[in-house]
Amino acid sequence: MTKLQMRFKTSEGKNRDLYFSYAKDHLDEITTNEAMKKIAKSQLFSKDNQPLFADTVSAQYIERVEHHIF
């Protein structure tokens, strides 16, 4: 299974990740960065009135491979 991981900085400078299980494959840097900027600008997610996703850091696809034994 492949997930899209978006990494942001909080307003306190800590890393915070957002995962999407059903993201499109092969998104380019420009599209992903624009989407991340929109998420950060919206300030939808906060804790103690501090935005959890204040600035963009990186994005990557994470692939999980399972090997069933039985």
mmCIF file as Biopython writes it, N, C-alpha, C and O atoms, coordinates in Angstrom:
data_model
#
loop_
_atom_site.group_PDB
_atom_site.id
_atom_site.type_symbol
_atom_site.label_atom_id
_atom_site.label_alt_id
_atom_site.label_comp_id
_atom_site.label_asym_id
_atom_site.label_entity_id
_atom_site.label_seq_id
_atom_site.pdbx_PDB_ins_code
_atom_site.Cartn_x
_atom_site.Cartn_y
_atom_site.Cartn_z
_atom_site.occupancy
_atom_site.B_iso_or_equiv
_atom_site.auth_seq_id
_atom_site.auth_asym_id
_atom_site.pdbx_PDB_model_num
ATOM 1   N N  . MET A ? 1  ? 0.838  -1.172  0.000   1.0 0.0 1  A 1 
ATOM 2   C CA . MET A ? 1  ? 0.000  0.000   0.000   1.0 0.0 1  A 1 
ATOM 3   C C  . MET A ? 1  ? 0.888  1.242   0.000   1.0 0.0 1  A 1 
ATOM 4   O O  . MET A ? 1  ? 1.880  1.302   0.727   1.0 0.0 1  A 1 
ATOM 5   N N  . THR A ? 2  ? 0.534  2.214   -0.804  1.0 0.0 2  A 1 
ATOM 6   C CA . THR A ? 2  ? 1.293  3.454   -0.903  1.0 0.0 2  A 1 
ATOM 7   C C  . THR A ? 2  ? 0.514  4.589   -0.258  1.0 0.0 2  A 1 
ATOM 8   O O  . THR A ? 2  ? -0.685 4.741   -0.492  1.0 0.0 2  A 1 
ATOM 9   N N  . LYS A ? 3  ? 1.201  5.386   0.555   1.0 0.0 3  A 1 
ATOM 10  C CA . LYS A ? 3  ? 0.603  6.558   1.192   1.0 0.0 3  A 1 
ATOM 11  C C  . LYS A ? 3  ? 1.422  7.783   0.825   1.0 0.0 3  A 1 
ATOM 12  O O  . LYS A ? 3  ? 2.624  7.698   0.572   1.0 0.0 3  A 1 
ATOM 13  N N  . LEU A ? 4  ? 0.749  8.918   0.801   1.0 0.0 4  A 1 
ATOM 14  C CA . LEU A ? 4  ? 1.438  10.185  0.609   1.0 0.0 4  A 1 
ATOM 15  C C  . LEU A ? 4  ? 1.649  10.814  1.973   1.0 0.0 4  A 1 
ATOM 16  O O  . LEU A ? 4  ? 0.696  11.023  2.724   1.0 0.0 4  A 1 
ATOM 17  N N  . GLN A ? 5  ? 2.894  11.115  2.291   1.0 0.0 5  A 1 
ATOM 18  C CA . GLN A ? 5  ? 3.237  11.758  3.558   1.0 0.0 5  A 1 
ATOM 19  C C  . GLN A ? 5  ? 3.614  13.205  3.277   1.0 0.0 5  A 1 
ATOM 20  O O  . GLN A ? 5  ? 4.496  13.483  2.466   1.0 0.0 5  A 1 
ATOM 21  N N  . MET A ? 6  ? 2.932  14.123  3.959   1.0 0.0 6  A 1 
ATOM 22  C CA . MET A ? 6  ? 3.273  15.542  3.878   1.0 0.0 6  A 1 
ATOM 23  C C  . MET A ? 6  ? 3.813  15.962  5.230   1.0 0.0 6  A 1 
ATOM 24  O O  . MET A ? 6  ? 3.160  15.763  6.254   1.0 0.0 6  A 1 
ATOM 25  N N  . ARG A ? 7  ? 5.000  16.541  5.237   1.0 0.0 7  A 1 
ATOM 26  C CA . ARG A ? 7  ? 5.631  16.963  6.487   1.0 0.0 7  A 1 
ATOM 27  C C  . ARG A ? 7  ? 5.587  18.491  6.575   1.0 0.0 7  A 1 
ATOM 28  O O  . ARG A ? 7  ? 5.968  19.204  5.646   1.0 0.0 7  A 1 
ATOM 29  N N  . PHE A ? 8  ? 5.110  18.959  7.721   1.0 0.0 8  A 1 
ATOM 30  C CA . PHE A ? 8  ? 4.982  20.384  7.987   1.0 0.0 8  A 1 
ATOM 31  C C  . PHE A ? 8  ? 5.750  20.736  9.250   1.0 0.0 8  A 1 
ATOM 32  O O  . PHE A ? 8  ? 6.120  19.856  10.027  1.0 0.0 8  A 1 
ATOM 33  N N  . LYS A ? 9  ? 5.988  22.019  9.449   1.0 0.0 9  A 1 
ATOM 34  C CA . LYS A ? 9  ? 6.501  22.550  10.715  1.0 0.0 9  A 1 
ATOM 35  C C  . LYS A ? 9  ? 5.337  23.179  11.452  1.0 0.0 9  A 1 
ATOM 36  O O  . LYS A ? 9  ? 4.504  23.853  10.846  1.0 0.0 9  A 1 
ATOM 37  N N  . THR A ? 10 ? 5.275  22.963  12.752  1.0 0.0 10 A 1 
ATOM 38  C CA . THR A ? 10 ? 4.273  23.633  13.567  1.0 0.0 10 A 1 
ATOM 39  C C  . THR A ? 10 ? 4.748  25.056  13.843  1.0 0.0 10 A 1 
ATOM 40  O O  . THR A ? 10 ? 5.873  25.421  13.503  1.0 0.0 10 A 1 
ATOM 41  N N  . SER A ? 11 ? 3.892  25.845  14.454  1.0 0.0 11 A 1 
ATOM 42  C CA . SER A ? 11 ? 4.290  27.213  14.802  1.0 0.0 11 A 1 
ATOM 43  C C  . SER A ? 11 ? 5.393  27.215  15.857  1.0 0.0 11 A 1 
ATOM 44  O O  . SER A ? 11 ? 6.065  28.227  16.058  1.0 0.0 11 A 1 
ATOM 45  N N  . GLU A ? 12 ? 5.579  26.066  16.535  1.0 0.0 12 A 1 
ATOM 46  C CA . GLU A ? 12 ? 6.635  25.931  17.541  1.0 0.0 12 A 1 
ATOM 47  C C  . GLU A ? 12 ? 7.918  25.336  16.963  1.0 0.0 12 A 1 
ATOM 48  O O  . GLU A ? 12 ? 8.886  25.131  17.694  1.0 0.0 12 A 1 
ATOM 49  N N  . GLY A ? 13 ? 7.935  25.054  15.641  1.0 0.0 13 A 1 
ATOM 50  C CA . GLY A ? 13 ? 9.127  24.527  14.990  1.0 0.0 13 A 1 
ATOM 51  C C  . GLY A ? 13 ? 9.262  23.020  15.009  1.0 0.0 13 A 1 
ATOM 52  O O  . GLY A ? 13 ? 10.297 22.496  14.598  1.0 0.0 13 A 1 
ATOM 53  N N  . LYS A ? 14 ? 8.248  22.306  15.473  1.0 0.0 14 A 1 
ATOM 54  C CA . LYS A ? 14 ? 8.293  20.842  15.501  1.0 0.0 14 A 1 
ATOM 55  C C  . LYS A ? 14 ? 7.756  20.285  14.188  1.0 0.0 14 A 1 
ATOM 56  O O  . LYS A ? 14 ? 6.951  20.931  13.517  1.0 0.0 14 A 1 
ATOM 57  N N  . ASN A ? 15 ? 8.201  19.081  13.822  1.0 0.0 15 A 1 
ATOM 58  C CA . ASN A ? 15 ? 7.685  18.411  12.633  1.0 0.0 15 A 1 
ATOM 59  C C  . ASN A ? 15 ? 6.345  17.763  12.933  1.0 0.0 15 A 1 
ATOM 60  O O  . ASN A ? 15 ? 6.132  17.202  14.008  1.0 0.0 15 A 1 
ATOM 61  N N  . ARG A ? 16 ? 5.447  17.852  11.961  1.0 0.0 16 A 1 
ATOM 62  C CA . ARG A ? 16 ? 4.131  17.219  12.081  1.0 0.0 16 A 1 
ATOM 63  C C  . ARG A ? 16 ? 3.800  16.633  10.712  1.0 0.0 16 A 1 
ATOM 64  O O  . ARG A ? 16 ? 3.912  17.326  9.701   1.0 0.0 16 A 1 
ATOM 65  N N  . ASP A ? 17 ? 3.391  15.357  10.669  1.0 0.0 17 A 1 
ATOM 66  C CA . ASP A ? 17 ? 3.102  14.672  9.412   1.0 0.0 17 A 1 
ATOM 67  C C  . ASP A ? 17 ? 1.608  14.516  9.198   1.0 0.0 17 A 1 
ATOM 68  O O  . ASP A ? 17 ? 0.834  14.354  10.141  1.0 0.0 17 A 1 
ATOM 69  N N  . LEU A ? 18 ? 1.226  14.569  7.924   1.0 0.0 18 A 1 
ATOM 70  C CA . LEU A ? 18 ? -0.144 14.339  7.500   1.0 0.0 18 A 1 
ATOM 71  C C  . LEU A ? 18 ? -0.080 13.263  6.423   1.0 0.0 18 A 1 
ATOM 72  O O  . LEU A ? 18 ? 0.666  13.402  5.453   1.0 0.0 18 A 1 
ATOM 73  N N  . TYR A ? 19 ? -0.855 12.190  6.583   1.0 0.0 19 A 1 
ATOM 74  C CA . TYR A ? 19 ? -0.818 11.058  5.663   1.0 0.0 19 A 1 
ATOM 75  C C  . TYR A ? 19 ? -2.123 10.953  4.892   1.0 0.0 19 A 1 
ATOM 76  O O  . TYR A ? 19 ? -3.202 11.195  5.433   1.0 0.0 19 A 1 
ATOM 77  N N  . PHE A ? 20 ? -2.007 10.585  3.609   1.0 0.0 20 A 1 
ATOM 78  C CA . PHE A ? 20 ? -3.163 10.341  2.759   1.0 0.0 20 A 1 
ATOM 79  C C  . PHE A ? 20 ? -3.036 8.936   2.186   1.0 0.0 20 A 1 
ATOM 80  O O  . PHE A ? 20 ? -2.084 8.635   1.465   1.0 0.0 20 A 1 
ATOM 81  N N  . SER A ? 21 ? -3.994 8.082   2.509   1.0 0.0 21 A 1 
ATOM 82  C CA . SER A ? 21 ? -3.960 6.698   2.041   1.0 0.0 21 A 1 
ATOM 83  C C  . SER A ? 21 ? -4.400 6.566   0.589   1.0 0.0 21 A 1 
ATOM 84  O O  . SER A ? 21 ? -3.974 5.642   -0.104  1.0 0.0 21 A 1 
ATOM 85  N N  . TYR A ? 22 ? -5.237 7.467   0.126   1.0 0.0 22 A 1 
ATOM 86  C CA . TYR A ? 22 ? -5.797 7.350   -1.220  1.0 0.0 22 A 1 
ATOM 87  C C  . TYR A ? 22 ? -5.402 8.542   -2.088  1.0 0.0 22 A 1 
ATOM 88  O O  . TYR A ? 22 ? -6.255 9.141   -2.743  1.0 0.0 22 A 1 
ATOM 89  N N  . ALA A ? 23 ? -4.139 8.881   -2.097  1.0 0.0 23 A 1 
ATOM 90  C CA . ALA A ? 23 ? -3.631 9.985   -2.917  1.0 0.0 23 A 1 
ATOM 91  C C  . ALA A ? 23 ? -3.317 9.485   -4.323  1.0 0.0 23 A 1 
ATOM 92  O O  . ALA A ? 23 ? -3.063 8.299   -4.536  1.0 0.0 23 A 1 
ATOM 93  N N  . LYS A ? 24 ? -3.340 10.406  -5.267  1.0 0.0 24 A 1 
ATOM 94  C CA . LYS A ? 24 ? -2.960 10.063  -6.633  1.0 0.0 24 A 1 
ATOM 95  C C  . LYS A ? 24 ? -1.486 9.673   -6.670  1.0 0.0 24 A 1 
ATOM 96  O O  . LYS A ? 24 ? -0.669 10.192  -5.909  1.0 0.0 24 A 1 
ATOM 97  N N  . ASP A ? 25 ? -1.167 8.755   -7.565  1.0 0.0 25 A 1 
ATOM 98  C CA . ASP A ? 25 ? 0.228  8.373   -7.776  1.0 0.0 25 A 1 
ATOM 99  C C  . ASP A ? 25 ? 0.922  9.415   -8.646  1.0 0.0 25 A 1 
ATOM 100 O O  . ASP A ? 25 ? 0.283  10.072  -9.467  1.0 0.0 25 A 1 
ATOM 101 N N  . HIS A ? 26 ? 2.206  9.559   -8.466  1.0 0.0 26 A 1 
ATOM 102 C CA . HIS A ? 26 ? 3.071  10.372  -9.325  1.0 0.0 26 A 1 
ATOM 103 C C  . HIS A ? 26 ? 2.702  11.857  -9.336  1.0 0.0 26 A 1 
ATOM 104 O O  . HIS A ? 26 ? 2.754  12.492  -10.389 1.0 0.0 26 A 1 
ATOM 105 N N  . LEU A ? 27 ? 2.333  12.416  -8.190  1.0 0.0 27 A 1 
ATOM 106 C CA . LEU A ? 27 ? 2.116  13.856  -8.109  1.0 0.0 27 A 1 
ATOM 107 C C  . LEU A ? 27 ? 3.462  14.557  -8.219  1.0 0.0 27 A 1 
ATOM 108 O O  . LEU A ? 27 ? 4.455  14.089  -7.663  1.0 0.0 27 A 1 
ATOM 109 N N  . ASP A ? 28 ? 3.498  15.668  -8.928  1.0 0.0 28 A 1 
ATOM 110 C CA . ASP A ? 28 ? 4.765  16.380  -9.074  1.0 0.0 28 A 1 
ATOM 111 C C  . ASP A ? 28 ? 4.978  17.363  -7.921  1.0 0.0 28 A 1 
ATOM 112 O O  . ASP A ? 28 ? 4.082  17.599  -7.111  1.0 0.0 28 A 1 
ATOM 113 N N  . GLU A ? 29 ? 6.175  17.923  -7.870  1.0 0.0 29 A 1 
ATOM 114 C CA . GLU A ? 29 ? 6.563  18.801  -6.769  1.0 0.0 29 A 1 
ATOM 115 C C  . GLU A ? 29 ? 5.698  20.054  -6.705  1.0 0.0 29 A 1 
ATOM 116 O O  . GLU A ? 29 ? 5.297  20.474  -5.619  1.0 0.0 29 A 1 
ATOM 117 N N  . ILE A ? 30 ? 5.409  20.648  -7.844  1.0 0.0 30 A 1 
ATOM 118 C CA . ILE A ? 30 ? 4.636  21.894  -7.871  1.0 0.0 30 A 1 
ATOM 119 C C  . ILE A ? 30 ? 3.226  21.671  -7.342  1.0 0.0 30 A 1 
ATOM 120 O O  . ILE A ? 30 ? 2.747  22.438  -6.506  1.0 0.0 30 A 1 
ATOM 121 N N  . THR A ? 31 ? 2.564  20.635  -7.818  1.0 0.0 31 A 1 
ATOM 122 C CA . THR A ? 31 ? 1.196  20.333  -7.387  1.0 0.0 31 A 1 
ATOM 123 C C  . THR A ? 31 ? 1.140  20.033  -5.899  1.0 0.0 31 A 1 
ATOM 124 O O  . THR A ? 31 ? 0.270  20.537  -5.189  1.0 0.0 31 A 1 
ATOM 125 N N  . THR A ? 32 ? 2.065  19.215  -5.432  1.0 0.0 32 A 1 
ATOM 126 C CA . THR A ? 32 ? 2.086  18.834  -4.021  1.0 0.0 32 A 1 
ATOM 127 C C  . THR A ? 32 ? 2.398  20.028  -3.131  1.0 0.0 32 A 1 
ATOM 128 O O  . THR A ? 32 ? 1.772  20.204  -2.086  1.0 0.0 32 A 1 
ATOM 129 N N  . ASN A ? 33 ? 3.355  20.844  -3.535  1.0 0.0 33 A 1 
ATOM 130 C CA . ASN A ? 33 ? 3.730  22.009  -2.744  1.0 0.0 33 A 1 
ATOM 131 C C  . ASN A ? 33 ? 2.583  23.016  -2.670  1.0 0.0 33 A 1 
ATOM 132 O O  . ASN A ? 33 ? 2.350  23.602  -1.612  1.0 0.0 33 A 1 
ATOM 133 N N  . GLU A ? 34 ? 1.868  23.225  -3.769  1.0 0.0 34 A 1 
ATOM 134 C CA . GLU A ? 34 ? 0.719  24.132  -3.764  1.0 0.0 34 A 1 
ATOM 135 C C  . GLU A ? 34 ? -0.369 23.629  -2.818  1.0 0.0 34 A 1 
ATOM 136 O O  . GLU A ? 34 ? -0.963 24.409  -2.074  1.0 0.0 34 A 1 
ATOM 137 N N  . ALA A ? 35 ? -0.626 22.321  -2.853  1.0 0.0 35 A 1 
ATOM 138 C CA . ALA A ? 35 ? -1.636 21.742  -1.959  1.0 0.0 35 A 1 
ATOM 139 C C  . ALA A ? 35 ? -1.224 21.905  -0.499  1.0 0.0 35 A 1 
ATOM 140 O O  . ALA A ? 35 ? -2.052 22.225  0.354   1.0 0.0 35 A 1 
ATOM 141 N N  . MET A ? 36 ? 0.051  21.685  -0.218  1.0 0.0 36 A 1 
ATOM 142 C CA . MET A ? 36 ? 0.537  21.826  1.154   1.0 0.0 36 A 1 
ATOM 143 C C  . MET A ? 36 ? 0.435  23.269  1.635   1.0 0.0 36 A 1 
ATOM 144 O O  . MET A ? 36 ? 0.089  23.516  2.791   1.0 0.0 36 A 1 
ATOM 145 N N  . LYS A ? 37 ? 0.734  24.215  0.763   1.0 0.0 37 A 1 
ATOM 146 C CA . LYS A ? 37 ? 0.615  25.630  1.131   1.0 0.0 37 A 1 
ATOM 147 C C  . LYS A ? 37 ? -0.834 25.999  1.438   1.0 0.0 37 A 1 
ATOM 148 O O  . LYS A ? 37 ? -1.099 26.788  2.345   1.0 0.0 37 A 1 
ATOM 149 N N  . LYS A ? 38 ? -1.772 25.424  0.678   1.0 0.0 38 A 1 
ATOM 150 C CA . LYS A ? 38 ? -3.196 25.676  0.942   1.0 0.0 38 A 1 
ATOM 151 C C  . LYS A ? 38 ? -3.604 25.114  2.302   1.0 0.0 38 A 1 
ATOM 152 O O  . LYS A ? 38 ? -4.365 25.744  3.037   1.0 0.0 38 A 1 
ATOM 153 N N  . ILE A ? 39 ? -3.101 23.934  2.630   1.0 0.0 39 A 1 
ATOM 154 C CA . ILE A ? 39 ? -3.399 23.329  3.933   1.0 0.0 39 A 1 
ATOM 155 C C  . ILE A ? 39 ? -2.847 24.207  5.047   1.0 0.0 39 A 1 
ATOM 156 O O  . ILE A ? 39 ? -3.535 24.473  6.033   1.0 0.0 39 A 1 
ATOM 157 N N  . ALA A ? 40 ? -1.611 24.654  4.891   1.0 0.0 40 A 1 
ATOM 158 C CA . ALA A ? 40 ? -0.991 25.499  5.920   1.0 0.0 40 A 1 
ATOM 159 C C  . ALA A ? 40 ? -1.729 26.827  6.063   1.0 0.0 40 A 1 
ATOM 160 O O  . ALA A ? 40 ? -1.949 27.304  7.176   1.0 0.0 40 A 1 
ATOM 161 N N  . LYS A ? 41 ? -2.105 27.413  4.947   1.0 0.0 41 A 1 
ATOM 162 C CA . LYS A ? 41 ? -2.790 28.711  4.968   1.0 0.0 41 A 1 
ATOM 163 C C  . LYS A ? 41 ? -4.178 28.618  5.593   1.0 0.0 41 A 1 
ATOM 164 O O  . LYS A ? 41 ? -4.630 29.564  6.238   1.0 0.0 41 A 1 
ATOM 165 N N  . SER A ? 42 ? -4.855 27.487  5.409   1.0 0.0 42 A 1 
ATOM 166 C CA . SER A ? 42 ? -6.224 27.329  5.919   1.0 0.0 42 A 1 
ATOM 167 C C  . SER A ? 42 ? -6.285 27.270  7.443   1.0 0.0 42 A 1 
ATOM 168 O O  . SER A ? 42 ? -7.307 27.618  8.035   1.0 0.0 42 A 1 
ATOM 169 N N  . GLN A ? 43 ? -5.208 26.835  8.078   1.0 0.0 43 A 1 
ATOM 170 C CA . GLN A ? 43 ? -5.134 26.683  9.534   1.0 0.0 43 A 1 
ATOM 171 C C  . GLN A ? 43 ? -6.322 25.888  10.092  1.0 0.0 43 A 1 
ATOM 172 O O  . GLN A ? 43 ? -6.881 26.233  11.134  1.0 0.0 43 A 1 
ATOM 173 N N  . LEU A ? 44 ? -6.691 24.831  9.387   1.0 0.0 44 A 1 
ATOM 174 C CA . LEU A ? 44 ? -7.789 23.964  9.824   1.0 0.0 44 A 1 
ATOM 175 C C  . LEU A ? 44 ? -7.451 23.196  11.088  1.0 0.0 44 A 1 
ATOM 176 O O  . LEU A ? 44 ? -8.335 22.905  11.893  1.0 0.0 44 A 1 
ATOM 177 N N  . PHE A ? 45 ? -6.190 22.869  11.268  1.0 0.0 45 A 1 
ATOM 178 C CA . PHE A ? 45 ? -5.769 22.044  12.386  1.0 0.0 45 A 1 
ATOM 179 C C  . PHE A ? 45 ? -4.974 22.890  13.374  1.0 0.0 45 A 1 
ATOM 180 O O  . PHE A ? 45 ? -3.976 23.513  13.014  1.0 0.0 45 A 1 
ATOM 181 N N  . SER A ? 46 ? -5.426 22.903  14.613  1.0 0.0 46 A 1 
ATOM 182 C CA . SER A ? 46 ? -4.712 23.683  15.624  1.0 0.0 46 A 1 
ATOM 183 C C  . SER A ? 46 ? -4.812 22.992  16.980  1.0 0.0 46 A 1 
ATOM 184 O O  . SER A ? 46 ? -5.686 22.158  17.216  1.0 0.0 46 A 1 
ATOM 185 N N  . LYS A ? 47 ? -3.903 23.361  17.846  1.0 0.0 47 A 1 
ATOM 186 C CA . LYS A ? 47 ? -3.895 22.861  19.214  1.0 0.0 47 A 1 
ATOM 187 C C  . LYS A ? 47 ? -3.508 24.029  20.105  1.0 0.0 47 A 1 
ATOM 188 O O  . LYS A ? 47 ? -2.471 24.659  19.898  1.0 0.0 47 A 1 
ATOM 189 N N  . ASP A ? 48 ? -4.332 24.313  21.083  1.0 0.0 48 A 1 
ATOM 190 C CA . ASP A ? 48 ? -4.109 25.457  21.976  1.0 0.0 48 A 1 
ATOM 191 C C  . ASP A ? 48 ? -3.947 26.755  21.180  1.0 0.0 48 A 1 
ATOM 192 O O  . ASP A ? 48 ? -3.086 27.583  21.477  1.0 0.0 48 A 1 
ATOM 193 N N  . ASN A ? 49 ? -4.793 26.909  20.165  1.0 0.0 49 A 1 
ATOM 194 C CA . ASN A ? 49 ? -4.796 28.087  19.284  1.0 0.0 49 A 1 
ATOM 195 C C  . ASN A ? 49 ? -3.493 28.290  18.518  1.0 0.0 49 A 1 
ATOM 196 O O  . ASN A ? 49 ? -3.210 29.399  18.064  1.0 0.0 49 A 1 
ATOM 197 N N  . GLN A ? 50 ? -2.698 27.236  18.368  1.0 0.0 50 A 1 
ATOM 198 C CA . GLN A ? 50 ? -1.462 27.279  17.586  1.0 0.0 50 A 1 
ATOM 199 C C  . GLN A ? 50 ? -1.631 26.341  16.391  1.0 0.0 50 A 1 
ATOM 200 O O  . GLN A ? 50 ? -2.004 25.182  16.572  1.0 0.0 50 A 1 
ATOM 201 N N  . PRO A ? 51 ? -1.361 26.824  15.164  1.0 0.0 51 A 1 
ATOM 202 C CA . PRO A ? 51 ? -1.522 25.957  13.992  1.0 0.0 51 A 1 
ATOM 203 C C  . PRO A ? 51 ? -0.547 24.776  14.013  1.0 0.0 51 A 1 
ATOM 204 O O  . PRO A ? 51 ? 0.645  24.941  14.274  1.0 0.0 51 A 1 
ATOM 205 N N  . LEU A ? 52 ? -1.083 23.576  13.732  1.0 0.0 52 A 1 
ATOM 206 C CA . LEU A ? 52 ? -0.246 22.377  13.690  1.0 0.0 52 A 1 
ATOM 207 C C  . LEU A ? 52 ? 0.538  22.278  12.387  1.0 0.0 52 A 1 
ATOM 208 O O  . LEU A ? 52 ? 1.616  21.685  12.353  1.0 0.0 52 A 1 
ATOM 209 N N  . PHE A ? 53 ? 0.007  22.853  11.324  1.0 0.0 53 A 1 
ATOM 210 C CA . PHE A ? 53 ? 0.654  22.816  10.015  1.0 0.0 53 A 1 
ATOM 211 C C  . PHE A ? 53 ? 0.906  24.249  9.561   1.0 0.0 53 A 1 
ATOM 212 O O  . PHE A ? 53 ? 0.137  24.798  8.772   1.0 0.0 53 A 1 
ATOM 213 N N  . ALA A ? 54 ? 1.978  24.849  10.056  1.0 0.0 54 A 1 
ATOM 214 C CA . ALA A ? 54 ? 2.248  26.264  9.803   1.0 0.0 54 A 1 
ATOM 215 C C  . ALA A ? 54 ? 3.085  26.492  8.547   1.0 0.0 54 A 1 
ATOM 216 O O  . ALA A ? 54 ? 2.889  27.491  7.854   1.0 0.0 54 A 1 
ATOM 217 N N  . ASP A ? 55 ? 4.020  25.580  8.239   1.0 0.0 55 A 1 
ATOM 218 C CA . ASP A ? 55 ? 4.914  25.772  7.102   1.0 0.0 55 A 1 
ATOM 219 C C  . ASP A ? 55 ? 5.235  24.420  6.477   1.0 0.0 55 A 1 
ATOM 220 O O  . ASP A ? 55 ? 5.275  23.405  7.173   1.0 0.0 55 A 1 
ATOM 221 N N  . THR A ? 56 ? 5.463  24.405  5.167   1.0 0.0 56 A 1 
ATOM 222 C CA . THR A ? 56 ? 5.751  23.155  4.467   1.0 0.0 56 A 1 
ATOM 223 C C  . THR A ? 56 ? 7.220  22.767  4.637   1.0 0.0 56 A 1 
ATOM 224 O O  . THR A ? 56 ? 8.098  23.625  4.724   1.0 0.0 56 A 1 
ATOM 225 N N  . VAL A ? 57 ? 7.467  21.458  4.682   1.0 0.0 57 A 1 
ATOM 226 C CA . VAL A ? 57 ? 8.835  20.944  4.793   1.0 0.0 57 A 1 
ATOM 227 C C  . VAL A ? 57 ? 9.139  20.013  3.627   1.0 0.0 57 A 1 
ATOM 228 O O  . VAL A ? 57 ? 10.060 20.269  2.852   1.0 0.0 57 A 1 
ATOM 229 N N  . SER A ? 58 ? 8.362  18.918  3.496   1.0 0.0 58 A 1 
ATOM 230 C CA . SER A ? 58 ? 8.637  17.943  2.444   1.0 0.0 58 A 1 
ATOM 231 C C  . SER A ? 58 ? 7.405  17.082  2.193   1.0 0.0 58 A 1 
ATOM 232 O O  . SER A ? 58 ? 6.437  17.105  2.953   1.0 0.0 58 A 1 
ATOM 233 N N  . ALA A ? 59 ? 7.473  16.326  1.107   1.0 0.0 59 A 1 
ATOM 234 C CA . ALA A ? 59 ? 6.419  15.360  0.787   1.0 0.0 59 A 1 
ATOM 235 C C  . ALA A ? 59 ? 7.079  14.147  0.149   1.0 0.0 59 A 1 
ATOM 236 O O  . ALA A ? 59 ? 8.061  14.268  -0.583  1.0 0.0 59 A 1 
ATOM 237 N N  . GLN A ? 60 ? 6.524  12.986  0.437   1.0 0.0 60 A 1 
ATOM 238 C CA . GLN A ? 60 ? 7.065  11.766  -0.145  1.0 0.0 60 A 1 
ATOM 239 C C  . GLN A ? 60 ? 6.009  10.676  -0.138  1.0 0.0 60 A 1 
ATOM 240 O O  . GLN A ? 60 ? 5.053  10.709  0.637   1.0 0.0 60 A 1 
ATOM 241 N N  . TYR A ? 61 ? 6.211  9.712   -1.020  1.0 0.0 61 A 1 
ATOM 242 C CA . TYR A ? 61 ? 5.366  8.528   -1.027  1.0 0.0 61 A 1 
ATOM 243 C C  . TYR A ? 61 ? 6.017  7.478   -0.130  1.0 0.0 61 A 1 
ATOM 244 O O  . TYR A ? 61 ? 7.223  7.242   -0.206  1.0 0.0 61 A 1 
ATOM 245 N N  . ILE A ? 62 ? 5.212  6.860   0.708   1.0 0.0 62 A 1 
ATOM 246 C CA . ILE A ? 62 ? 5.664  5.789   1.585   1.0 0.0 62 A 1 
ATOM 247 C C  . ILE A ? 62 ? 4.997  4.504   1.097   1.0 0.0 62 A 1 
ATOM 248 O O  . ILE A ? 62 ? 3.772  4.430   1.002   1.0 0.0 62 A 1 
ATOM 249 N N  . GLU A ? 63 ? 5.802  3.505   0.792   1.0 0.0 63 A 1 
ATOM 250 C CA . GLU A ? 63 ? 5.249  2.243   0.319   1.0 0.0 63 A 1 
ATOM 251 C C  . GLU A ? 63 ? 5.464  1.172   1.376   1.0 0.0 63 A 1 
ATOM 252 O O  . GLU A ? 63 ? 6.577  0.952   1.853   1.0 0.0 63 A 1 
ATOM 253 N N  . ARG A ? 64 ? 4.388  0.528   1.719   1.0 0.0 64 A 1 
ATOM 254 C CA . ARG A ? 64 ? 4.435  -0.553  2.708   1.0 0.0 64 A 1 
ATOM 255 C C  . ARG A ? 64 ? 4.242  -1.872  1.977   1.0 0.0 64 A 1 
ATOM 256 O O  . ARG A ? 64 ? 3.248  -2.068  1.277   1.0 0.0 64 A 1 
ATOM 257 N N  . VAL A ? 65 ? 5.187  -2.759  2.143   1.0 0.0 65 A 1 
ATOM 258 C CA . VAL A ? 65 ? 5.129  -4.060  1.489   1.0 0.0 65 A 1 
ATOM 259 C C  . VAL A ? 65 ? 4.896  -5.117  2.555   1.0 0.0 65 A 1 
ATOM 260 O O  . VAL A ? 65 ? 5.633  -5.205  3.537   1.0 0.0 65 A 1 
ATOM 261 N N  . GLU A ? 66 ? 3.867  -5.910  2.347   1.0 0.0 66 A 1 
ATOM 262 C CA . GLU A ? 66 ? 3.556  -6.991  3.277   1.0 0.0 66 A 1 
ATOM 263 C C  . GLU A ? 66 ? 3.887  -8.323  2.626   1.0 0.0 66 A 1 
ATOM 264 O O  . GLU A ? 66 ? 3.589  -8.548  1.453   1.0 0.0 66 A 1 
ATOM 265 N N  . HIS A ? 67 ? 4.498  -9.192  3.392   1.0 0.0 67 A 1 
ATOM 266 C CA . HIS A ? 67 ? 4.806  -10.541 2.933   1.0 0.0 67 A 1 
ATOM 267 C C  . HIS A ? 67 ? 4.059  -11.509 3.843   1.0 0.0 67 A 1 
ATOM 268 O O  . HIS A ? 67 ? 4.459  -11.748 4.982   1.0 0.0 67 A 1 
ATOM 269 N N  . HIS A ? 68 ? 2.976  -12.057 3.325   1.0 0.0 68 A 1 
ATOM 270 C CA . HIS A ? 68 ? 2.160  -12.976 4.115   1.0 0.0 68 A 1 
ATOM 271 C C  . HIS A ? 68 ? 2.853  -14.330 4.243   1.0 0.0 68 A 1 
ATOM 272 O O  . HIS A ? 68 ? 3.344  -14.887 3.261   1.0 0.0 68 A 1 
ATOM 273 N N  . ILE A ? 69 ? 2.883  -14.833 5.435   1.0 0.0 69 A 1 
ATOM 274 C CA . ILE A ? 69 ? 3.502  -16.129 5.690   1.0 0.0 69 A 1 
ATOM 275 C C  . ILE A ? 69 ? 2.490  -17.249 5.478   1.0 0.0 69 A 1 
ATOM 276 O O  . ILE A ? 69 ? 2.807  -18.268 4.866   1.0 0.0 69 A 1 
ATOM 277 N N  . PHE A ? 70 ? 1.292  -17.063 5.976   1.0 0.0 70 A 1 
ATOM 278 C CA . PHE A ? 70 ? 0.215  -18.042 5.742   1.0 0.0 70 A 1 
ATOM 279 C C  . PHE A ? 70 ? -1.114 -17.377 5.876   1.0 0.0 70 A 1 
ATOM 280 O O  . PHE A ? 70 ? -2.148 -18.025 5.718   1.0 0.0 70 A 1 
#
